[in-house]
Amino acid sequence: MDHLTPPPIRRLRGDETIAELSLSYPSPTVNGNGNGHEPASSFVGSGRRRAESSTIAIDRMQVDGLRVSYGRKLAVDDVSLPIRQGEVLGLIGPSGCGKTTLLRSLNRLTELNRDVTLGGRITLDDVDISTMDPTSLRRRVTMVFQQPNPFPMSVFDNVAYVLREQAARRPRRAALKGAVRDALSRAGLLDEIPDLDHPALKLSGGQQQRLCIARALAADPEVLLLDEPCSALDPQSTQVIEDLIVKLREEVAIVIVTHNLQQAYRVADYVGFMYLGRLVEYGGASQLFRFPREQRTKEYVRGEFG
């Protein structure tokens, strides 16, 4: 794969702005390194960051030299980065750059493809995930997908399903009620539903996505993977989910794939920019968006390609 060949780039006209990214920055004359560079972008609008500095940072996963190929196509090329509880890691980049493949590798979902070849190492709490039972791993590293996918049953049974699957013997409803309510509360949904027997499919789209998050949290995971969780939601539901993500990072490590640069800036503590399968740049969200070290990152956050 030729990593030096750029995609077609649409240059911004002189009278165009990138206000659509809605990120609010000051305009310092020097960056954090004192090299006199202007910020990579002049985003304006309502893009306040929701993610303030976390009080904790606990290593949960480590990706070292990950390579993923589908047949002869190299999708992820030599990626290394940490995943920590207390932080939200945002993965950004154009379509087809390897973000979702990287995300799905964290709980071995990529291995469901017959033609996949993997290299490198991923650990969870210092244990190589390739040595773990995949089902057990996916209880500890859970995923919420782009489209809400609640089961066609009650809110209670959606969350209880995970708890019943984990139990050696099928527990009674009364024994599960406390855990179900706790998961719904953590997902910010408990106070919005009429009762636990409310049909899941009658919830709004944003509520259905939070139900899926509650279902994932019921497994008491160490890591929560979010694949474009707000792409199908309205702005109000998106704001609720984003506030929830920032809140949850204190109790679970979170990795979010998003094409929405505003969203990555608002919720992520650290951001990885991927391009043609490689991790071009990794750093704090404010630093990466304001003063990226790599030219390709600067072009991407400016909106010159995507």
VOBA-1610 file (N, C-alpha, C; in pm, whole numbers, padded with zeros to 5 digits, always signed):
BEGIN
Met+00086-00120+00000Met+00000+00000+00000Met+00088+00124+00000Asp+00053+00217-00087Asp+00128+00342-00094Asp+00070+00441+00005His+00142+00465+00115His+00091+00553+00219His+00121+00700+00191Leu+00189+00728+00080Leu+00226+00865+00053Leu+00134+00931-00049Thr+00047+00852-00112Thr-00041+00907-00213Thr-00167+00961-00150Pro-00192+01091-00159Pro-00311+01148-00096Pro-00434+01123-00180Pro-00552+01131-00116Pro-00675+01121-00192Pro-00701+01253-00262Pro-00801+01256-00350Pro-00836+01386-00410Pro-00871+01486-00300Ile-00822+01607-00312Ile-00840+01709-00209Ile-00918+01827-00266Arg-01021+01869-00195Arg-01094+01989-00234Arg-01040+02104-00151Arg-00973+02195-00215Arg-00918+02310-00145Arg-01028+02410-00114Leu-01024+02467+00005Leu-01122+02569+00041Leu-01095+02698-00033Arg-01201+02763-00078Arg-01187+02893-00139Arg-01151+02995-00031Gly-01098+03107-00074Gly-01057+03209+00021Gly-01171+03265+00101Asp-01293+03262+00043Asp-01407+03319+00114Asp-01485+03216+00193Glu-01436+03091+00194Glu-01505+02987+00268Glu-01452+02982+00411Thr-01537+02939+00502Thr-01494+02913+00639Thr-01520+02767+00669Ile-01477+02726+00784Ile-01504+02589+00825Ile-01592+02592+00949Ala-01683+02689+00949Ala-01772+02708+01064Ala-01859+02587+01088Glu-01878+02507+00982Glu-01964+02390+01002Glu-01907+02294+01104Leu-01777+02305+01134Leu-01720+02217+01234Leu-01749+02266+01375Ser-01790+02391+01389Ser-01844+02445+01513Ser-01755+02421+01633Leu-01627+02446+01620Leu-01537+02434+01734Leu-01488+02573+01770Ser-01490+02604+01897Ser-01456+02739+01942Ser-01316+02740+02000Tyr-01227+02817+01939Tyr-01090+02824+01984Tyr-01048+02969+02006Pro-00955+02992+02097Pro-00887+03121+02098Pro-00789+03124+01981Ser-00725+03236+01958Ser-00631+03248+01847Ser-00495+03293+01895Pro-00423+03204+01963Pro-00290+03241+02012Pro-00193+03255+01896Thr-00085+03330+01918Thr+00014+03349+01815Thr+00120+03242+01818Val+00128+03168+01926Val+00223+03058+01933Val+00149+02938+01987Asn+00198+02820+01949Asn+00136+02699+02000Asn+00209+02653+02125Gly+00169+02531+02172Gly+00227+02482+02296Gly+00376+02459+02287Asn+00429+02446+02164Asn+00571+02424+02147Asn+00647+02554+02120Gly+00570+02666+02117Gly+00635+02794+02098Gly+00695+02815+01960Asn+00642+02746+01857Asn+00704+02758+01726Asn+00639+02864+01638Gly+00542+02940+01695Gly+00486+03051+01621Gly+00382+03012+01519His+00340+02885+01510His+00240+02843+01414His+00102+02887+01459Glu+00020+02922+01363Glu-00119+02950+01393Glu-00192+02817+01417Pro-00307+02820+01484Pro-00385+02697+01499Pro-00417+02637+01364Ala-00434+02503+01360Ala-00462+02434+01235Ala-00597+02471+01180Ser-00684+02523+01264Ser-00818+02553+01218Ser-00872+02672+01295Ser-00968+02740+01237Ser-01030+02855+01302Ser-01177+02827+01322Phe-01209+02714+01386Phe-01346+02673+01405Phe-01417+02773+01495Val-01543+02801+01462Val-01621+02892+01543Val-01755+02829+01572Gly-01822+02879+01674Gly-01958+02832+01700Gly-01975+02779+01839Ser-02054+02675+01850Ser-02099+02627+01980Ser-02028+02500+02022Gly-01902+02484+01983Gly-01834+02358+02007Gly-01763+02350+02139Arg-01826+02384+02248Arg-01761+02376+02378Arg-01726+02231+02407Arg-01614+02213+02474Arg-01575+02077+02511Arg-01651+02034+02635Arg-01708+01915+02627Arg-01776+01859+02743Arg-01678+01784+02832Ala-01570+01737+02774Ala-01477+01654+02849Ala-01374+01740+02920Glu-01392+01759+03050Glu-01290+01824+03130Glu-01187+01719+03172Ser-01076+01764+03228Ser-00971+01671+03267Ser-01024+01568+03367Ser-00997+01442+03339Ser-01043+01335+03426Ser-00956+01326+03550Thr-01016+01274+03656Thr-00941+01261+03782Thr-00866+01129+03790Ile-00898+01035+03698Ile-00831+00906+03701Ile-00787+00868+03562Ala-00689+00779+03554Ala-00645+00723+03427Ala-00585+00586+03457Ile-00662+00481+03430Ile-00621+00345+03462Ile-00601+00269+03331Asp-00482+00216+03308Asp-00456+00139+03187Asp-00546+00016+03183Arg-00618+00002+03072Arg-00705-00114+03053Arg-00659-00200+02936Met-00638-00136+02822Met-00594-00210+02704Met-00472-00141+02645Gln-00392-00221+02575Gln-00276-00168+02504Gln-00271-00235+02367Val-00264-00153+02265Val-00251-00203+02127Val-00107-00182+02085Asp-00040-00289+02043Asp+00101-00283+02006Asp+00121-00342+01866Gly+00156-00257+01771Gly+00191-00302+01637Gly+00081-00381+01568Leu-00044-00341+01587Leu-00156-00416+01528Leu-00156-00403+01376Arg-00167-00517+01309Arg-00184-00522+01165Arg-00303-00613+01134Val-00393-00564+01050Val-00511-00641+01012Val-00524-00637+00860Ser-00533-00754+00799Ser-00550-00763+00654Ser-00673-00846+00623Tyr-00747-00804+00520Tyr-00855-00884+00465Tyr-00808-00936+00330Gly-00771-01061+00327Gly-00707-01112+00207Gly-00576-01039+00184Arg-00562-00975+00067Arg-00440-00901+00037Arg-00451-00753+00074Lys-00567-00711+00122Lys-00587-00570+00155Lys-00548-00543+00300Leu-00451-00456+00317Leu-00407-00417+00451Leu-00498-00307+00503Ala-00574-00337+00608Ala-00672-00242+00662Ala-00618-00162+00778Val-00536-00224+00863Val-00473-00156+00977Val-00325-00191+00974Asp-00240-00090+00980Asp-00097-00111+00957Asp-00015-00057+01073Asp+00030-00147+01160Asp+00127-00114+01265Asp+00078-00003+01357Val-00040-00025+01417Val-00100+00075+01507Val-00071+00039+01653Ser-00029+00137+01728Ser-00004+00120+01871Ser-00065+00238+01946Leu-00140+00209+02051Leu-00195+00316+02136Leu-00252+00255+02264Pro-00266+00337+02369Pro-00323+00291+02495Pro-00472+00322+02504Ile-00543+00245+02586Ile-00685+00269+02614Ile-00700+00267+02766Arg-00750+00378+02821Arg-00750+00393+02966Arg-00889+00424+03020Gln-00920+00365+03134Gln-01039+00404+03209Gln-01017+00545+03263Gly-01122+00627+03256Gly-01109+00766+03294Gly-01087+00856+03174Glu-01075+00795+03056Glu-01054+00872+02934Glu-01145+00821+02823Val-01180+00910+02734Val-01248+00873+02610Val-01147+00885+02497Leu-01128+00777+02424Leu-01040+00778+02308Leu-01127+00790+02183Gly-01108+00896+02106Gly-01180+00914+01981Gly-01095+00874+01863Leu-01151+00797+01771Leu-01083+00759+01648Leu-01149+00831+01531Ile-01071+00911+01460Ile-01124+00989+01349Ile-01045+00956+01223Gly-01101+00996+01109Gly-01035+00975+00981Gly-01137+00952+00873Pro-01097+00961+00747Pro-01192+00942+00637Pro-01242+00799+00629Ser-01350+00779+00556Ser-01406+00645+00539Ser-01301+00550+00481Gly-01301+00428+00533Gly-01209+00327+00481Gly-01068+00337+00533Cys-01046+00417+00639Cys-00909+00436+00688Cys-00869+00333+00794Gly-00963+00248+00837Gly-00929+00142+00934Gly-00981+00164+01073Lys-01060+00270+01096Lys-01109+00301+01231Lys-01194+00187+01287Thr-01295+00147+01210Thr-01387+00044+01259Thr-01318-00091+01269Thr-01227-00120+01176Thr-01151-00245+01186Thr-01070-00248+01315Leu-01006-00137+01348Leu-00931-00128+01474Leu-01026-00149+01592Leu-01140-00081+01589Leu-01236-00094+01699Leu-01281-00239+01716Arg-01316-00304+01607Arg-01367-00441+01612Arg-01258-00541+01649Ser-01133-00502+01632Ser-01023-00590+01674Ser-01009-00596+01825Leu-01060-00492+01893Leu-01042-00485+02038Leu-01122-00590+02112Asn-01230-00642+02050Asn-01300-00756+02113Asn-01311-00874+02017Arg-01219-00878+01922Arg-01200-00992+01831Arg-01317-01015+01736Leu-01394-00913+01709Leu-01501-00928+01610Leu-01446-00938+01468Thr-01326-00884+01444Thr-01268-00897+01310Thr-01242-01043+01275Glu-01223-01126+01375Glu-01193-01268+01348Glu-01313-01344+01292Leu-01431-01280+01292Leu-01548-01344+01232Leu-01539-01344+01080Asn-01448-01264+01023Asn-01421-01268+00880Asn-01322-01380+00849Arg-01357-01466+00758Arg-01274-01584+00732Arg-01139-01549+00672Asp-01133-01439+00594Asp-01009-01408+00524Asp-00921-01310+00599Val-00949-01288+00728Val-00872-01190+00803Val-00741-01249+00853Thr-00637-01167+00852Thr-00507-01203+00908Thr-00466-01093+01004Leu-00426-01133+01125Leu-00390-01035+01227Leu-00246-01052+01271Gly-00185-00939+01305Gly-00051-00939+01361Gly-00044-00838+01474Gly+00065-00841+01548Gly+00077-00752+01662Gly+00012-00811+01785Arg-00016-00724+01882Arg-00065-00773+02012Arg-00160-00672+02073Ile-00269-00722+02131Ile-00362-00640+02207Ile-00378-00705+02344Thr-00364-00627+02450Thr-00380-00682+02584Thr-00495-00613+02656Leu-00558-00687+02744Leu-00660-00636+02836Leu-00613-00668+02977Asp-00589-00565+03054Asp-00533-00584+03189Asp-00410-00674+03183Asp-00322-00644+03087Asp-00192-00711+03068Asp-00202-00855+03021Val-00319-00900+02977Val-00336-01035+02924Val-00366-01026+02775Asp-00293-01103+02696Asp-00312-01104+02551Asp-00454-01153+02519Ile-00533-01071+02447Ile-00672-01109+02423Ile-00684-01231+02331Ser-00577-01262+02256Ser-00583-01379+02168Ser-00587-01509+02247Thr-00551-01502+02376Thr-00555-01621+02461Thr-00688-01635+02535Met-00777-01536+02520Met-00903-01536+02594Met-01014-01599+02512Asp-01111-01656+02582Asp-01232-01703+02516Asp-01305-01581+02459Pro-01339-01582+02329Pro-01400-01462+02268Pro-01529-01417+02336Thr-01612-01511+02379Thr-01737-01473+02444Thr-01711-01403+02576Ser-01617-01456+02653Ser-01581-01391+02779Ser-01520-01255+02755Leu-01436-01245+02652Leu-01374-01117+02620Leu-01480-01013+02585Arg-01582-01053+02509Arg-01683-00956+02464Arg-01777-00914+02577Arg-01776-00985+02687Arg-01847-00936+02805Arg-01767-00828+02876Arg-01637-00835+02864Arg-01549-00737+02929Arg-01519-00619+02839Val-01527-00640+02707Val-01505-00534+02609Val-01629-00534+02519Thr-01729-00456+02556Thr-01859-00461+02490Thr-01869-00352+02383Met-01960-00373+02288Met-01972-00281+02176Met-02116-00236+02157Val-02132-00109+02123Val-02260-00052+02082Val-02243-00005+01938Phe-02337-00044+01853Phe-02321-00023+01710Phe-02389+00105+01662Gln-02370+00133+01534Gln-02418+00257+01474Gln-02569+00270+01480Gln-02640+00166+01443Gln-02785+00167+01448Gln-02832+00104+01579Pro-02921+00168+01653Pro-02975+00104+01774Pro-03036-00031+01738Asn-03005-00132+01816Asn-03055-00267+01786Asn-03115-00334+01910Pro-03216-00272+01970Pro-03280-00339+02085Pro-03353-00464+02040Phe-03364-00559+02130Phe-03440-00680+02100Phe-03589-00647+02104Pro-03671-00716+02026Pro-03815-00691+02026Pro-03883-00750+02148Met-03850-00693+02263Met-03905-00738+02391Met-03908-00617+02483Ser-03940-00637+02607Ser-03950-00525+02700Ser-03814-00465+02733Val-03816-00344+02788Val-03692-00281+02835Val-03624-00371+02936Phe-03701-00425+03029Phe-03644-00512+03132Phe-03573-00631+03068Asp-03641-00699+02976Asp-03584-00821+02918Asp-03463-00792+02831Asn-03455-00671+02771Asn-03337-00636+02694Asn-03213-00635+02782Val-03224-00573+02898Val-03109-00565+02988Val-03087-00697+03061Ala-03196-00760+03102Ala-03186-00887+03175Ala-03128-00998+03090Tyr-03142-00986+02959Tyr-03088-01089+02869Tyr-02940-01113+02895Val-02864-01004+02907Val-02721-01016+02931Val-02694-01082+03065Leu-02769-01043+03168Leu-02748-01098+03301Leu-02784-01246+03305Arg-02887-01284+03235Arg-02927-01425+03230Arg-02824-01509+03156Glu-02766-01451+03049Glu-02664-01524+02974Glu-02539-01549+03058Gln-02511-01458+03149Gln-02391-01472+03232Gln-02411-01567+03350Ala-02535-01589+03388Ala-02564-01670+03507Ala-02554-01819+03477Ala-02506-01894+03576Ala-02499-02039+03562Ala-02638-02100+03559Arg-02728-02045+03639Arg-02867-02090+03641Arg-02956-01969+03615Arg-03066-01991+03543Arg-03152-01880+03505Arg-03210-01813+03630Pro-03173-01688+03657Pro-03224-01619+03776Pro-03367-01571+03755Arg-03440-01556+03864Arg-03575-01505+03856Arg-03574-01354+03835Arg-03688-01304+03790Arg-03700-01161+03760Arg-03668-01076+03883Ala-03717-01115+03998Ala-03696-01035+04119Ala-03548-01022+04152Ala-03472-01126+04121Ala-03329-01123+04151Ala-03252-01032+04056Leu-03310-01005+03940Leu-03242-00924+03839Leu-03284-00777+03841Lys-03395-00749+03909Lys-03453-00616+03899Lys-03357-00506+03941Gly-03284-00526+04049Gly-03191-00424+04097Gly-03081-00397+03996Ala-03024-00503+03937Ala-02916-00487+03840Ala-02967-00421+03712Val-03089-00455+03671Val-03148-00394+03552Val-03169-00245+03574Arg-03225-00210+03687Arg-03249-00069+03718Arg-03116+00008+03726Asp-03014-00054+03782Asp-02884+00011+03793Asp-02826+00039+03655Ala-02833-00058+03564Ala-02781-00039+03428Ala-02857+00071+03356Leu-02989+00072+03370Leu-03071+00176+03307Leu-03040+00314+03366Ser-03014+00318+03495Ser-02980+00444+03560Ser-02845+00495+03510Arg-02748+00407+03498Arg-02615+00446+03450Arg-02622+00499+03307Ala-02717+00446+03230Ala-02735+00491+03092Ala-02827+00612+03081Gly-02873+00663+03195Gly-02958+00782+03196Gly-03096+00760+03139Leu-03147+00637+03149Leu-03275+00604+03087Leu-03385+00571+03187Leu-03348+00537+03308Leu-03444+00485+03404Leu-03560+00581+03428Asp-03532+00709+03439Asp-03637+00807+03470Asp-03722+00845+03349Glu-03688+00794+03232Glu-03760+00833+03111Glu-03860+00728+03063Ile-03858+00610+03122Ile-03948+00504+03076Ile-04067+00492+03171Pro-04186+00461+03117Pro-04304+00448+03204Pro-04289+00337+03306Asp-04235+00223+03261Asp-04211+00110+03351Asp-04115+00015+03281Leu-04066-00082+03356Leu-03966-00174+03303Leu-04023-00266+03195Asp-04155-00280+03190Asp-04218-00368+03090Asp-04253-00293+02962His-04212-00168+02952His-04240-00089+02832His-04170-00153+02712Pro-04237-00168+02597Pro-04174-00229+02479Pro-04054-00146+02431Ala-03943-00212+02411Ala-03821-00141+02372Ala-03837-00072+02237Leu-03910-00134+02146Leu-03924-00078+02012Leu-04015+00045+02008Lys-04081+00076+02119Lys-04164+00196+02126Lys-04087+00315+02184Leu-03962+00295+02218Leu-03877+00405+02264Leu-03833+00487+02144Ser-03794+00612+02167Ser-03737+00694+02060Ser-03601+00638+02019Gly-03549+00689+01906Gly-03420+00640+01860Gly-03309+00663+01960Gly-03306+00781+02021Gly-03204+00809+02120Gly-03218+00723+02244Gln-03342+00698+02285Gln-03366+00611+02400Gln-03327+00467+02368Gln-03355+00424+02246Gln-03316+00289+02207Gln-03163+00273+02212Gln-03091+00377+02169Gln-02945+00368+02173Gln-02896+00364+02317Arg-02958+00440+02405Arg-02918+00435+02545Arg-02958+00301+02610Leu-03065+00241+02561Leu-03099+00107+02608Leu-02989+00009+02567Cys-02939+00024+02446Cys-02829-00062+02402Cys-02704-00039+02487Ile-02680+00086+02526Ile-02568+00115+02615Ile-02592+00052+02752Ala-02716+00061+02802Ala-02749-00002+02930Ala-02728-00152+02922Arg-02768-00212+02812Arg-02749-00356+02793Arg-02601-00392+02794Ala-02518-00307+02731Ala-02374-00330+02734Ala-02317-00312+02874Leu-02366-00212+02946Leu-02315-00186+03081Leu-02356-00294+03180Ala-02467-00363+03151Ala-02513-00468+03242Ala-02410-00579+03258Ala-02325-00596+03157Ala-02220-00697+03164Ala-02104-00653+03254Asp-02110-00529+03304Asp-02005-00472+03389Asp-01869-00479+03319Pro-01859-00420+03200Pro-01735-00430+03122Pro-01627-00336+03174Glu-01504-00363+03132Glu-01394-00271+03157Glu-01380-00168+03045Val-01425-00208+02924Val-01410-00122+02807Val-01542-00119+02730Leu-01581+00001+02686Leu-01703+00019+02607Leu-01663+00074+02471Leu-01698+00001+02365Leu-01666+00041+02228Leu-01791+00098+02163Leu-01778+00216+02103Leu-01892+00284+02041Leu-01859+00312+01895Asp-01936+00251+01805Asp-01912+00267+01662Asp-02016+00362+01604Glu-01979+00489+01587Glu-02070+00591+01534Glu-02205+00590+01607Pro-02207+00600+01740Pro-02330+00576+01815Pro-02438+00682+01795Cys-02402+00798+01739Cys-02500+00907+01726Cys-02533+00939+01580Ser-02481+00863+01486Ser-02496+00900+01346Ser-02640+00895+01299Ala-02723+00813+01365Ala-02863+00800+01324Ala-02958+00880+01414Leu-02901+00966+01501Leu-02982+01035+01601Leu-02996+01184+01571Asp-03101+01243+01626Asp-03122+01386+01613Asp-03027+01461+01708Pro-03010+01593+01688Pro-02914+01669+01771Pro-02941+01661+01920Gln-03067+01663+01961Gln-03097+01658+02104Gln-03056+01525+02164Ser-03087+01415+02095Ser-03047+01282+02143Ser-02896+01269+02142Thr-02832+01327+02041Thr-02686+01323+02033Thr-02624+01391+02155Gln-02678+01505+02195Gln-02625+01575+02311Gln-02638+01491+02437Val-02752+01423+02453Val-02773+01338+02570Val-02671+01225+02572Ile-02648+01162+02455Ile-02552+01052+02447Ile-02411+01103+02476Glu-02377+01219+02422Glu-02242+01272+02446Glu-02219+01302+02593Asp-02318+01363+02659Asp-02305+01388+02802Asp-02289+01257+02879Leu-02360+01154+02835Leu-02351+01023+02899Leu-02211+00964+02881Ile-02155+00976+02761Ile-02022+00923+02734Ile-01919+00984+02827Val-01923+01117+02841Val-01827+01185+02928Val-01844+01140+03073Lys-01967+01121+03115Lys-01994+01076+03252Lys-01944+00934+03276Leu-01966+00846+03179Leu-01933+00704+03196Leu-01783+00676+03197Arg-01703+00765+03142Arg-01560+00736+03130Arg-01492+00715+03265Glu-01554+00767+03373Glu-01494+00748+03505Glu-01502+00604+03551Glu-01599+00528+03499Glu-01617+00390+03543Glu-01581+00286+03438Val-01559+00328+03314Val-01526+00233+03208Val-01444+00307+03103Ala-01344+00239+03046Ala-01269+00296+02935Ala-01359+00300+02812Ile-01353+00409+02736Ile-01443+00426+02621Ile-01361+00458+02497Val-01394+00386+02389Val-01336+00415+02257Val-01452+00443+02164Ile-01450+00557+02096Ile-01557+00596+02006Ile-01501+00624+01867Val-01560+00559+01768Val-01531+00591+01628Val-01635+00692+01583Thr-01590+00802+01522Thr-01684+00903+01475Thr-01627+00975+01354His-01717+01006+01258His-01681+01092+01146His-01706+01239+01181Asn-01768+01262+01294Asn-01809+01396+01334Asn-01696+01461+01414Leu-01624+01553+01351Leu-01511+01614+01419Leu-01553+01696+01540Gln-01672+01760+01530Gln-01721+01834+01647Gln-01738+01740+01765Gln-01794+01623+01736Gln-01819+01527+01843Gln-01690+01479+01907Ala-01591+01447+01825Ala-01461+01404+01878Ala-01401+01511+01967Tyr-01412+01636+01924Tyr-01358+01746+02004Tyr-01435+01761+02135Arg-01567+01743+02130Arg-01649+01765+02249Arg-01629+01658+02355Val-01615+01531+02315Val-01620+01424+02415Val-01487+01354+02441Ala-01394+01359+02347Ala-01273+01278+02361Ala-01167+01349+02445Asp-01097+01272+02524Asp-00980+01321+02595Asp-00856+01310+02506Tyr-00846+01196+02435Tyr-00739+01172+02340Tyr-00800+01132+02207Val-00730+01167+02100Val-00780+01140+01965Val-00671+01074+01883Gly-00711+00972+01807Gly-00621+00911+01711Gly-00673+00938+01570Phe-00591+01001+01487Phe-00629+01026+01348Phe-00568+00916+01261Met-00655+00844+01191Met-00611+00734+01106Met-00628+00771+00959Tyr-00533+00722+00878Tyr-00535+00750+00735Tyr-00466+00636+00663Leu-00537+00575+00567Leu-00484+00462+00491Leu-00432+00352+00582Gly-00505+00325+00690Gly-00470+00214+00777Gly-00370+00246+00886Arg-00307+00360+00878Arg-00205+00395+00976Arg-00255+00499+01075Leu-00200+00494+01194Leu-00226+00596+01295Leu-00129+00711+01267Val-00180+00815+01202Val-00095+00927+01163Val-00054+01008+01284Glu-00151+01030+01375Glu-00123+01113+01492Glu-00214+01073+01607Tyr-00158+01077+01727Tyr-00231+01048+01849Tyr-00192+01153+01952Gly-00293+01211+02017Gly-00261+01312+02118Gly-00386+01362+02186Gly-00369+01454+02280Gly-00482+01516+02347Gly-00572+01584+02245Ala-00703+01583+02272Ala-00799+01635+02175Ala-00772+01781+02141Ser-00752+01864+02241Ser-00729+02006+02214Ser-00602+02027+02132Gln-00497+01955+02167Gln-00370+01969+02094Gln-00386+01923+01950Leu-00449+01807+01929Leu-00456+01752+01794Leu-00540+01840+01703Phe-00649+01897+01754Phe-00732+01981+01669Phe-00673+02120+01650Arg-00607+02173+01750Arg-00557+02310+01741Arg-00418+02315+01680Phe-00329+02227+01723Phe-00191+02232+01678Phe-00141+02092+01641Pro-00198+02032+01538Pro-00152+01898+01499Pro-00007+01901+01454Arg+00062+01793+01484Arg+00204+01786+01449Arg+00224+01748+01302Glu+00131+01668+01246Glu+00147+01616+01112Glu+00067+01697+01010Gln+00126+01719+00893Gln+00059+01795+00789Gln-00071+01729+00745Arg-00072+01596+00735Arg-00193+01527+00692Arg-00306+01548+00793Thr-00275+01548+00922Thr-00376+01576+01023Thr-00430+01717+01007Lys-00341+01811+00986Lys-00381+01950+00970Lys-00477+01964+00852Glu-00448+01897+00740Glu-00534+01904+00623Glu-00671+01843+00652Tyr-00673+01735+00729Tyr-00800+01669+00757Tyr-00888+01754+00847Val-00834+01808+00954Val-00918+01886+01045Val-00958+02020+00983Arg-00885+02066+00883Arg-00925+02184+00808Arg-01040+02154+00711Gly-01064+02027+00685Gly-01170+01991+00592Gly-01124+01983+00448Glu-00994+01970+00425Glu-00943+01965+00288Glu-00967+01831+00220Phe-00992+01728+00299Phe-01037+01601+00243Phe-01111+01527+00353Gly-01184+01423+00315Gly-01258+01350+00417Gly-01348+01245+00355
//
